[in-house]
C-alpha cells in the first residue's frame, strides 16, 4: 500500500486526478471504477479540465460505478446517476453506452444485483476509485460484510445514513437501502486509488493504517491487494503516529 501525503483536499484531488488522467493517456480504452460522494468531486474536476485542455479523451473509456441508492429515481438530484452526470459525464466525451451505474428495481432486487454482477464478471476494471466511510465502508460495504461478497443489497447503518444526511433535507429522506459492488469485485480491480482527506477521516485512516485486517473495518482488506495507492492529507493523518 502506497501512501501519498498531500497538504489538503485540493492538492490530494489534483494528485489522484493526475493518476487517473495519466492512466487514460496511457490506455485510451481503460476501464474505470468510479465513486460518488464529496471526496471524488475534486478528482472529477481535474479530469474535466484535462479533457477540456485536450490532454485526454473519454470516447473509448468505460466506467462502472460502485453503488446507488434503492428507491430513488435516476432524475432525483440525490441519486448517484444524477451525481455522476452533474459532476463528470455531462462535461466530457464519454459514450452513454460505456457508462454503467447499478440500478436496483425495488420489485426485482435480487435480479438487479445479479445483472450488475454479471456485467462486472465480463470485464476487468483497470483502476477502481474509492472513498472511505467513517466506519471503514468502501462502496456501501458496511462492517461485517464478507470479503467474498459480490454485488448485493445492503441495509445502510444509521452512521452511514447520518453521514450522508447532508445531501438531503433530513435524515428521513436518506434511503435505508443501496445496491453496491461487493468487496470481492472491488478487489478484482488491477489497481485501487483511495482518497481520504479532512479531520472527519482521521479515525478511519488511523484504523486503516494500523494494518489489522477485519470485517469490522471493510477497507482493511485493501492491505491484501497488490496495488493500492492512498492519497490523503495532513488532517486525515493527524492521528497516525508514523508512516
ROBATI-48306 format. One record per residue: residue number from 0; x, y, z of N, C-alpha, C, O in turn. Coordinates in pm, whole numbers, padded with zeros to 5 digits. Layout:
N
> NUM X Y Z X Y Z X Y Z X Y Z
...
% end
This chain:
243
> 0 00084 -00119 00000 00000 00000 00000 00088 00125 00000 00167 00147 00092
> 1 00072 00205 -00104 00148 00329 -00115 00067 00444 -00058 -00051 00459 -00091
> 2 00128 00525 00027 00062 00640 00086 00122 00768 00028 00243 00790 00036
> 3 00037 00851 -00031 00081 00980 -00083 00020 01089 00005 -00101 01110 00004
> 4 00105 01156 00081 00056 01260 00172 00058 01396 00104 00162 01440 00053
> 5 -00057 01461 00102 -00069 01593 00043 -00102 01695 00151 -00131 01659 00265
> 6 -00097 01821 00115 -00124 01927 00213 -00271 01932 00250 -00305 01941 00368
> 7 -00358 01927 00149 -00500 01943 00173 -00582 01875 00064 -00528 01807 -00023
> 8 -00714 01895 00071 -00805 01830 -00024 -00774 01868 -00168 -00773 01782 -00256
> 9 -00748 01994 -00193 -00724 02039 -00330 -00600 01972 -00391 -00602 01929 -00506
> 10 -00494 01965 -00312 -00373 01900 -00362 -00395 01751 -00381 -00351 01693 -00480
> 11 -00465 01688 -00286 -00492 01545 -00295 -00578 01515 -00418 -00555 01415 -00488
> 12 -00675 01600 -00444 -00762 01581 -00561 -00683 01590 -00691 -00706 01514 -00784
> 13 -00591 01684 -00694 -00509 01702 -00815 -00418 01582 -00836 -00403 01533 -00948
> 14 -00356 01534 -00729 -00266 01419 -00738 -00341 01294 -00783 -00298 01224 -00875
> 15 -00454 01267 -00718 -00533 01149 -00755 -00589 01163 -00897 -00594 01067 -00973
> 16 -00631 01285 -00931 -00682 01309 -01066 -00577 01286 -01171 -00607 01234 -01279
> 17 -00454 01324 -01142 -00345 01304 -01237 -00312 01157 -01255 -00272 01115 -01364
> 18 -00329 01078 -01149 -00307 00933 -01161 -00405 00875 -01263 -00367 00797 -01350
> 19 -00531 00914 -01251 -00632 00865 -01345 -00611 00922 -01485 -00623 00850 -01584
> 20 -00580 01050 -01492 -00560 01115 -01622 -00444 01052 -01697 -00455 01026 -01817
> 21 -00334 01028 -01629 -00217 00967 -01693 -00247 00825 -01737 -00195 00778 -01839
> 22 -00332 00756 -01659 -00369 00619 -01696 -00455 00618 -01822 -00440 00530 -01907
> 23 -00544 00717 -01834 -00627 00729 -01955 -00539 00760 -02076 -00561 00707 -02185
> 24 -00441 00846 -02055 -00348 00883 -02163 -00270 00760 -02210 -00246 00743 -02329
> 25 -00231 00677 -02115 -00153 00558 -02148 -00239 00447 -02209 -00191 00368 -02291
> 26 -00364 00442 -02169 -00455 00338 -02220 -00590 00401 -02249 -00676 00405 -02160
> 27 -00612 00450 -02369 -00735 00523 -02404 -00864 00445 -02383 -00970 00504 -02362
> 28 -00857 00311 -02389 -00978 00230 -02369 -00982 00170 -02229 -01034 00061 -02209
> 29 -00929 00242 -02133 -00922 00197 -01995 -01062 00175 -01936 -01158 00239 -01979
> 30 -01071 00087 -01840 -01196 00064 -01766 -01177 00120 -01625 -01089 00077 -01551
> 31 -01262 00216 -01589 -01251 00281 -01460 -01368 00244 -01370 -01483 00238 -01414
> 32 -01338 00218 -01244 -01441 00202 -01143 -01453 00335 -01070 -01354 00387 -01019
> 33 -01574 00390 -01063 -01590 00525 -01010 -01673 00529 -00881 -01754 00441 -00854
> 34 -01648 00634 -00805 -01714 00653 -00676 -01790 00784 -00674 -01769 00870 -00759
> 35 -01879 00798 -00576 -01955 00921 -00559 -01928 00979 -00421 -01839 00934 -00350
> 36 -02006 01080 -00383 -01982 01148 -00257 -01895 01270 -00277 -01855 01301 -00390
> 37 -01866 01340 -00170 -01790 01466 -00181 -01642 01442 -00212 -01579 01527 -00274
> 38 -01586 01330 -00169 -01442 01306 -00185 -01392 01311 -00329 -01290 01375 -00354
> 39 -01461 01248 -00426 -01405 01246 -00562 -01437 01366 -00649 -01390 01372 -00763
> 40 -01514 01462 -00600 -01553 01575 -00684 -01432 01651 -00738 -01429 01687 -00856
> 41 -01332 01674 -00655 -01212 01743 -00699 -01136 01664 -00804 -01078 01721 -00896
> 42 -01138 01533 -00791 -01074 01446 -00891 -01145 01460 -01025 -01081 01472 -01129
> 43 -01277 01458 -01021 -01353 01472 -01145 -01331 01609 -01209 -01330 01620 -01331
> 44 -01315 01711 -01127 -01284 01844 -01182 -01150 01844 -01254 -01135 01909 -01358
> 45 -01053 01772 -01199 -00922 01759 -01263 -00935 01689 -01398 -00874 01732 -01496
> 46 -01014 01581 -01402 -01033 01508 -01527 -01105 01592 -01632 -01071 01589 -01750
> 47 -01205 01668 -01588 -01278 01756 -01680 -01184 01862 -01740 -01189 01890 -01859
> 48 -01100 01918 -01655 -01005 02020 -01702 -00907 01960 -01802 -00874 02023 -01903
> 49 -00860 01839 -01774 -00767 01774 -01866 -00835 01744 -02001 -00772 01752 -02106
> 50 -00962 01708 -01995 -01038 01685 -02119 -01054 01815 -02197 -01031 01818 -02318
> 51 -01093 01921 -02128 -01115 02049 -02195 -00986 02108 -02252 -00988 02184 -02349
> 52 -00873 02071 -02190 -00743 02118 -02239 -00684 02022 -02342 -00567 02034 -02380
> 53 -00767 01925 -02386 -00729 01831 -02493 -00614 01738 -02454 -00543 01688 -02541
> 54 -00597 01716 -02324 -00494 01622 -02280 -00544 01479 -02293 -00468 01389 -02330
> 55 -00671 01458 -02262 -00728 01323 -02263 -00865 01323 -02331 -00929 01427 -02344
> 56 -00906 01205 -02373 -01040 01185 -02428 -01103 01064 -02359 -01033 00970 -02321
> 57 -01235 01068 -02344 -01306 00958 -02279 -01388 00877 -02380 -01470 00794 -02340
> 58 -01367 00900 -02509 -01453 00837 -02609 -01443 00685 -02611 -01535 00617 -02656
> 59 -01331 00630 -02562 -01315 00485 -02558 -01310 00431 -02415 -01288 00312 -02394
> 60 -01329 00519 -02318 -01325 00480 -02177 -01458 00416 -02136 -01565 00461 -02178
> 61 -01450 00313 -02054 -01570 00252 -01996 -01565 00272 -01844 -01459 00268 -01783
> 62 -01682 00292 -01785 -01687 00314 -01641 -01792 00225 -01574 -01895 00193 -01633
> 63 -01762 00188 -01451 -01853 00110 -01368 -01858 00174 -01230 -01756 00182 -01161
> 64 -01975 00220 -01190 -01986 00284 -01060 -02004 00183 -00947 -02052 00071 -00968
> 65 -01965 00225 -00829 -01970 00138 -00713 -02111 00107 -00666 -02142 -00008 -00635
> 66 -02196 00208 -00662 -02320 00188 -00589 -02428 00287 -00628 -02406 00379 -00706
> 67 -02546 00265 -00572 -02660 00354 -00595 -02764 00326 -00486 -02777 00214 -00438
> 68 -02836 00429 -00449 -02944 00413 -00353 -03058 00332 -00414 -03080 00335 -00535
> 69 -03130 00260 -00329 -03252 00191 -00371 -03370 00284 -00344 -03383 00338 -00234
> 70 -03455 00300 -00444 -03577 00378 -00424 -03573 00519 -00476 -03673 00591 -00468
> 71 -03459 00562 -00530 -03451 00696 -00589 -03455 00686 -00740 -03384 00605 -00800
> 72 -03539 00768 -00804 -03541 00774 -00949 -03410 00834 -00999 -03344 00910 -00928
> 73 -03372 00800 -01119 -03244 00848 -01171 -03240 00998 -01194 -03132 01057 -01200
> 74 -03357 01062 -01206 -03359 01206 -01222 -03366 01279 -01088 -03377 01402 -01084
> 75 -03359 01205 -00980 -03357 01265 -00846 -03217 01322 -00820 -03119 01250 -00839
> 76 -03205 01447 -00779 -03074 01509 -00757 -02985 01436 -00657 -02863 01452 -00659
> 77 -03045 01355 -00568 -02965 01282 -00471 -02920 01144 -00522 -02844 01075 -00454
> 78 -02967 01105 -00640 -02926 00975 -00693 -02782 00984 -00743 -02736 01092 -00782
> 79 -02712 00874 -00742 -02574 00873 -00789 -02567 00881 -00941 -02466 00925 -00997
> 80 -02673 00839 -01007 -02681 00855 -01152 -02679 01005 -01186 -02605 01048 -01275
> 81 -02760 01081 -01115 -02765 01226 -01134 -02630 01288 -01098 -02580 01374 -01171
> 82 -02573 01244 -00986 -02444 01296 -00939 -02336 01280 -01044 -02262 01374 -01073
> 83 -02326 01161 -01103 -02219 01134 -01198 -02233 01218 -01324 -02134 01264 -01380
> 84 -02356 01238 -01368 -02377 01324 -01484 -02343 01469 -01453 -02280 01537 -01534
> 85 -02383 01514 -01336 -02360 01653 -01297 -02212 01683 -01278 -02165 01790 -01317
> 86 -02140 01590 -01218 -02001 01617 -01180 -01896 01562 -01277 -01778 01592 -01262
> 87 -01938 01482 -01376 -01839 01430 -01470 -01894 01408 -01611 -01849 01474 -01705
> 88 -01989 01318 -01627 -02025 01271 -01759 -02079 01379 -01853 -02055 01374 -01974
> 89 -02152 01476 -01799 -02208 01582 -01885 -02101 01676 -01939 -02130 01760 -02024
> 90 -01979 01663 -01889 -01873 01758 -01924 -01761 01697 -02008 -01663 01764 -02040
> 91 -01775 01569 -02043 -01671 01501 -02119 -01734 01427 -02238 -01855 01429 -02256
> 92 -01650 01363 -02318 -01699 01299 -02441 -01721 01150 -02427 -01703 01075 -02524
> 93 -01760 01105 -02309 -01783 00962 -02288 -01914 00920 -02355 -02011 00996 -02358
> 94 -01916 00799 -02409 -02035 00746 -02474 -02130 00690 -02368 -02086 00622 -02275
> 95 -02257 00718 -02381 -02356 00674 -02282 -02355 00523 -02264 -02375 00472 -02154
> 96 -02331 00451 -02375 -02332 00305 -02366 -02211 00250 -02292 -02208 00132 -02255
> 97 -02111 00334 -02269 -01992 00292 -02195 -01999 00322 -02046 -01907 00290 -01970
> 98 -02111 00383 -02004 -02131 00416 -01864 -02220 00312 -01798 -02328 00281 -01848
> 99 -02174 00258 -01686 -02251 00157 -01613 -02268 00200 -01468 -02171 00211 -01393
> 100 -02393 00224 -01430 -02425 00262 -01293 -02531 00165 -01243 -02635 00151 -01307
> 101 -02507 00098 -01131 -02605 -00001 -01085 -02740 00063 -01057 -02748 00178 -01013
> 102 -02843 -00012 -01081 -02978 00034 -01051 -03057 -00084 -00995 -03061 -00191 -01054
> 103 -03118 -00061 -00880 -03194 -00169 -00816 -03342 -00142 -00829 -03397 -00054 -00761
> 104 -03407 -00216 -00915 -03553 -00209 -00927 -03611 -00263 -00797 -03589 -00379 -00763
> 105 -03687 -00181 -00722 -03741 -00226 -00593 -03820 -00356 -00601 -03831 -00429 -00502
> 106 -03877 -00384 -00718 -03956 -00507 -00733 -03871 -00625 -00778 -03919 -00739 -00781
> 107 -03743 -00598 -00813 -03656 -00706 -00861 -03514 -00687 -00805 -03418 -00679 -00882
> 108 -03502 -00679 -00676 -03374 -00650 -00614 -03269 -00757 -00644 -03156 -00726 -00680
> 109 -03307 -00883 -00628 -03211 -00991 -00649 -03165 -00996 -00795 -03047 -01016 -00822
> 110 -03257 -00979 -00888 -03223 -00981 -01030 -03135 -00862 -01067 -03045 -00875 -01150
> 111 -03159 -00746 -01004 -03078 -00627 -01030 -02933 -00651 -00990 -02841 -00611 -01062
> 112 -02914 -00715 -00875 -02778 -00745 -00828 -02709 -00845 -00920 -02592 -00829 -00955
> 113 -02782 -00946 -00959 -02726 -01049 -01048 -02683 -00988 -01180 -02577 -01022 -01233
> 114 -02764 -00899 -01233 -02735 -00836 -01362 -02605 -00755 -01355 -02521 -00765 -01444
> 115 -02590 -00675 -01249 -02470 -00592 -01239 -02347 -00677 -01213 -02239 -00649 -01266
> 116 -02362 -00780 -01132 -02250 -00869 -01104 -02203 -00939 -01230 -02083 -00958 -01250
> 117 -02297 -00978 -01315 -02263 -01043 -01442 -02188 -00948 -01534 -02097 -00989 -01605
> 118 -02226 -00819 -01532 -02155 -00719 -01612 -02010 -00707 -01564 -01918 -00697 -01646
> 119 -01991 -00708 -01434 -01857 -00695 -01378 -01771 -00818 -01407 -01649 -00807 -01423
> 120 -01834 -00933 -01414 -01761 -01056 -01443 -01707 -01058 -01585 -01609 -01127 -01614
> 121 -01769 -00982 -01673 -01730 -00982 -01814 -01622 -00879 -01846 -01578 -00868 -01960
> 122 -01580 -00803 -01745 -01479 -00700 -01769 -01373 -00704 -01660 -01389 -00773 -01559
> 123 -01267 -00630 -01681 -01165 -00613 -01578 -01145 -00464 -01556 -01108 -00391 -01648
> 124 -01170 -00420 -01435 -01152 -00278 -01401 -01003 -00250 -01387 -00934 -00316 -01308
> 125 -00953 -00154 -01461 -00811 -00121 -01455 -00777 -00041 -01329 -00679 -00070 -01260
> 126 -00860 00058 -01299 -00840 00139 -01178 -00974 00160 -01110 -01069 00209 -01171
> 127 -00980 00124 -00982 -01101 00147 -00903 -01077 00264 -00808 -00986 00260 -00726
> 128 -01158 00367 -00821 -01150 00482 -00732 -01240 00458 -00611 -01354 00415 -00625
> 129 -01187 00486 -00493 -01262 00466 -00370 -01252 00587 -00278 -01154 00661 -00279
> 130 -01357 00605 -00199 -01350 00689 -00080 -01354 00592 00037 -01349 00471 00018
> 131 -01362 00644 00158 -01372 00557 00275 -01467 00620 00375 -01459 00739 00404
> 132 -01558 00539 00428 -01652 00588 00527 -01589 00592 00665 -01486 00530 00689
> 133 -01652 00664 00754 -01600 00674 00891 -01592 00538 00958 -01506 00515 01043
> 134 -01681 00446 00919 -01678 00312 00977 -01600 00213 00891 -01605 00092 00912
> 135 -01528 00268 00792 -01444 00183 00707 -01514 00126 00586 -01457 00043 00516
> 136 -01637 00168 00560 -01704 00110 00443 -01642 00160 00313 -01601 00276 00303
> 137 -01636 00073 00217 -01593 00106 00081 -01708 00065 -00009 -01765 -00043 00006
> 138 -01743 00152 -00105 -01872 00135 -00168 -01971 00149 -00054 -01956 00237 00031
> 139 -02073 00064 -00052 -02163 00061 00063 -02146 -00071 00139 -02241 -00122 00198
> 140 -02026 -00124 00136 -01997 -00246 00210 -01974 -00210 00357 -01865 -00165 00394
> 141 -02076 -00229 00438 -02072 -00191 00578 -01994 -00293 00660 -01966 -00403 00612
> 142 -01957 -00258 00784 -01888 -00353 00872 -01962 -00487 00880 -02085 -00492 00880
> 143 -01883 -00592 00886 -01929 -00731 00892 -01960 -00791 00755 -01996 -00908 00746
> 144 -01947 -00711 00648 -01966 -00766 00514 -01854 -00864 00482 -01737 -00836 00508
> 145 -01889 -00977 00425 -01790 -01077 00388 -01696 -01023 00281 -01738 -00951 00191
> 146 -01570 -01058 00292 -01473 -01017 00192 -01496 -01088 00058 -01439 -01048 -00043
> 147 -01580 -01192 00057 -01613 -01265 -00066 -01745 -01217 -00127 -01794 -01276 -00224
> 148 -01801 -01111 -00072 -01931 -01062 -00118 -01924 -01003 -00258 -01832 -00928 -00290
> 149 -02023 -01038 -00341 -02041 -00976 -00472 -02157 -00877 -00462 -02212 -00856 -00354
> 150 -02194 -00816 -00574 -02299 -00713 -00575 -02422 -00759 -00497 -02472 -00869 -00518
> 151 -02470 -00673 -00407 -02583 -00710 -00322 -02657 -00586 -00274 -02613 -00473 -00294
> 152 -02770 -00609 -00209 -02849 -00503 -00147 -02807 -00492 -00001 -02812 -00591 00073
> 153 -02767 -00373 00040 -02722 -00352 00177 -02821 -00264 00251 -02875 -00168 00195
> 154 -02843 -00297 00377 -02922 -00212 00465 -02823 -00115 00530 -02738 -00156 00608
> 155 -02836 00013 00499 -02739 00111 00544 -02747 00132 00695 -02856 00138 00753
> 156 -02631 00143 00758 -02626 00167 00902 -02671 00311 00930 -02667 00397 00842
> 157 -02712 00335 01052 -02753 00470 01090 -02637 00567 01079 -02657 00685 01048
> 158 -02514 00519 01105 -02396 00604 01093 -02378 00650 00949 -02353 00768 00924
> 159 -02390 00559 00856 -02375 00593 00715 -02487 00687 00669 -02462 00782 00595
> 160 -02609 00660 00713 -02721 00746 00676 -02702 00885 00735 -02732 00986 00670
> 161 -02651 00891 00856 -02626 01021 00921 -02518 01098 00846 -02528 01219 00827
> 162 -02412 01026 00803 -02302 01089 00728 -02352 01145 00595 -02302 01247 00548
> 163 -02450 01078 00535 -02500 01120 00404 -02619 01215 00413 -02672 01259 00310
> 164 -02661 01246 00534 -02777 01334 00554 -02755 01471 00493 -02851 01538 00453
> 165 -02629 01515 00486 -02601 01649 00435 -02643 01668 00290 -02657 01781 00243
> 166 -02663 01557 00218 -02706 01566 00079 -02859 01571 00065 -02911 01588 -00045
> 167 -02929 01556 00178 -03075 01553 00177 -03129 01662 00270 -03052 01728 00340
> 168 -03259 01681 00268 -03320 01781 00356 -03329 01734 00500 -03328 01815 00593
> 169 -03338 01603 00518 -03346 01548 00653 -03304 01402 00651 -03294 01341 00544
> 170 -03281 01346 00769 -03242 01205 00778 -03353 01114 00726 -03325 01008 00670
> 171 -03476 01156 00744 -03589 01074 00698 -03588 01053 00548 -03643 00954 00498
> 172 -03525 01145 00474 -03521 01133 00328 -03409 01042 00280 -03410 00999 00164
> 173 -03312 01012 00366 -03199 00928 00326 -03247 00784 00312 -03301 00728 00408
> 174 -03228 00722 00196 -03272 00583 00178 -03209 00489 00280 -03100 00515 00332
> 175 -03277 00382 00308 -03228 00283 00404 -03156 00167 00337 -03091 00086 00403
> 176 -03166 00160 00204 -03102 00052 00130 -03023 00106 00011 -03051 00215 -00040
> 177 -02926 00028 -00032 -02848 00063 -00151 -02803 -00064 -00220 -02792 -00169 -00157
> 178 -02778 -00055 -00349 -02714 -00164 -00422 -02567 -00127 -00432 -02534 -00013 -00464
> 179 -02480 -00222 -00405 -02337 -00191 -00407 -02254 -00304 -00467 -02285 -00422 -00449
> 180 -02151 -00265 -00537 -02048 -00359 -00580 -01992 -00425 -00454 -01965 -00356 -00356
> 181 -01974 -00554 -00456 -01922 -00624 -00338 -01772 -00609 -00323 -01702 -00569 -00416
> 182 -01722 -00643 -00205 -01580 -00630 -00176 -01497 -00717 -00271 -01390 -00675 -00316
> 183 -01545 -00836 -00300 -01471 -00925 -00391 -01452 -00860 -00528 -01345 -00871 -00588
> 184 -01556 -00792 -00577 -01550 -00727 -00708 -01459 -00604 -00704 -01388 -00576 -00801
> 185 -01461 -00532 -00594 -01370 -00419 -00578 -01225 -00467 -00582 -01140 -00405 -00647
> 186 -01199 -00575 -00514 -01063 -00629 -00506 -01014 -00688 -00638 -00894 -00712 -00655
> 187 -01106 -00713 -00730 -01067 -00767 -00860 -01003 -00663 -00952 -00945 -00697 -01055
> 188 -01015 -00535 -00916 -00954 -00429 -00996 -00802 -00444 -00997 -00743 -00487 -00898
> 189 -00741 -00410 -01109 -00595 -00420 -01119 -00525 -00323 -01023 -00423 -00356 -00963
> 190 -00582 -00203 -01010 -00523 -00101 -00924 -00636 -00030 -00850 -00745 -00014 -00904
> 191 -00611 00012 -00728 -00709 00083 -00648 -00649 00215 -00601 -00537 00220 -00549
> 192 -00725 00323 -00620 -00684 00454 -00572 -00789 00501 -00471 -00906 00518 -00507
> 193 -00748 00520 -00347 -00839 00565 -00242 -00803 00706 -00200 -00686 00736 -00175
> 194 -00902 00794 -00194 -00878 00930 -00148 -00948 00950 -00014 -01065 00914 00003
> 195 -00875 01007 00081 -00930 01032 00215 -00868 01160 00269 -00747 01167 00289
> 196 -00950 01261 00291 -00898 01390 00337 -00987 01447 00448 -01104 01413 00460
> 197 -00927 01534 00528 -01003 01606 00629 -01004 01538 00765 -00980 01418 00776
> 198 -01032 01616 00867 -01034 01565 01005 -01137 01455 01026 -01117 01365 01108
> 199 -01247 01462 00952 -01352 01360 00971 -01310 01222 00921 -01379 01124 00946
> 200 -01198 01215 00851 -01146 01084 00806 -01025 01039 00888 -00965 00936 00858
> 201 -00989 01115 00991 -00869 01084 01069 -00879 00950 01142 -00784 00872 01141
> 202 -00992 00923 01203 -01009 00797 01275 -01006 00679 01178 -00948 00575 01208
> 203 -01071 00696 01063 -01072 00590 00962 -00932 00561 00911 -00894 00446 00892
> 204 -00854 00666 00888 -00717 00647 00839 -00630 00582 00946 -00543 00501 00913
> 205 -00652 00616 01071 -00577 00553 01180 -00602 00403 01181 -00508 00324 01196
> 206 -00728 00363 01166 -00762 00221 01165 -00710 00152 01040 -00658 00040 01046
> 207 -00723 00219 00925 -00677 00159 00800 -00527 00133 00804 -00481 00026 00764
> 208 -00452 00230 00853 -00306 00218 00850 -00250 00139 00968 -00128 00121 00978
> 209 -00337 00093 01056 -00291 00006 01165 -00248 -00130 01110 -00166 -00199 01170
> 210 -00304 -00165 00995 -00265 -00291 00930 -00351 -00410 00968 -00340 -00515 00906
> 211 -00437 -00395 01068 -00524 -00506 01108 -00631 -00529 01003 -00698 -00435 00960
> 212 -00648 -00654 00963 -00748 -00688 00862 -00866 -00755 00930 -00852 -00863 00989
> 213 -00982 -00692 00921 -01101 -00743 00987 -01226 -00695 00915 -01230 -00584 00863
> 214 -01329 -00780 00914 -01456 -00740 00852 -01525 -00630 00933 -01619 -00568 00884
> 215 -01478 -00605 01055 -01532 -00494 01134 -01497 -00360 01069 -01561 -00258 01096
> 216 -01394 -00362 00985 -01349 -00241 00915 -01319 -00282 00771 -01205 -00314 00738
> 217 -01422 -00280 00685 -01411 -00337 00550 -01291 -00292 00468 -01232 -00372 00396
> 218 -01253 -00165 00478 -01141 -00114 00398 -01009 -00181 00431 -00914 -00173 00354
> 219 -01002 -00248 00545 -00877 -00313 00586 -00834 -00421 00489 -00716 -00455 00483
> 220 -00929 -00477 00412 -00896 -00581 00315 -00803 -00529 00206 -00737 -00608 00138
> 221 -00798 -00397 00189 -00712 -00340 00085 -00565 -00374 00107 -00486 -00368 00013
> 222 -00529 -00408 00229 -00391 -00449 00255 -00356 -00578 00182 -00238 -00610 00164
> 223 -00458 -00652 00139 -00435 -00777 00067 -00422 -00756 -00084 -00390 -00849 -00158
> 224 -00448 -00634 -00130 -00440 -00605 -00273 -00297 -00568 -00310 -00226 -00505 -00232
> 225 -00255 -00607 -00429 -00115 -00588 -00470 -00081 -00446 -00514 00036 -00410 -00519
> 226 -00183 -00363 -00546 -00154 -00229 -00597 -00259 -00129 -00549 -00358 -00104 -00617
> 227 -00236 -00073 -00432 -00326 00027 -00373 -00250 00156 -00346 -00143 00154 -00285
> 228 -00306 00266 -00392 -00249 00398 -00364 -00350 00476 -00281 -00464 00495 -00323
> 229 -00308 00520 -00164 -00394 00601 -00077 -00345 00746 -00086 -00233 00777 -00047
> 230 -00431 00832 -00137 -00397 00975 -00147 -00470 01046 -00034 -00593 01045 -00028
> 231 -00395 01107 00055 -00454 01162 00177 -00391 01297 00210 -00304 01345 00136
> 232 -00434 01358 00319 -00378 01488 00356 -00340 01494 00503 -00360 01398 00578
> 233 -00286 01607 00542 -00233 01622 00678 -00340 01601 00784 -00314 01536 00885
> 234 -00459 01655 00764 -00565 01642 00863 -00610 01497 00878 -00635 01450 00989
> 235 -00622 01426 00767 -00664 01287 00774 -00560 01198 00840 -00593 01091 00892
> 236 -00435 01242 00839 -00327 01164 00900 -00291 01215 01040 -00190 01174 01097
> 237 -00372 01304 01094 -00339 01367 01221 -00332 01272 01339 -00267 01302 01439
> 238 -00398 01156 01329 -00396 01057 01438 -00297 00944 01412 -00283 00853 01494
> 239 -00230 00949 01297 -00133 00846 01262 00005 00889 01312 00055 00995 01274
> 240 00064 00808 01397 00191 00846 01460 00307 00847 01361 00392 00937 01365
> 241 00310 00748 01273 00419 00743 01175 00376 00658 01058 00288 00573 01070
> 242 00438 00683 00942 00406 00608 00821 00521 00513 00788 00514 00440 00689
% end
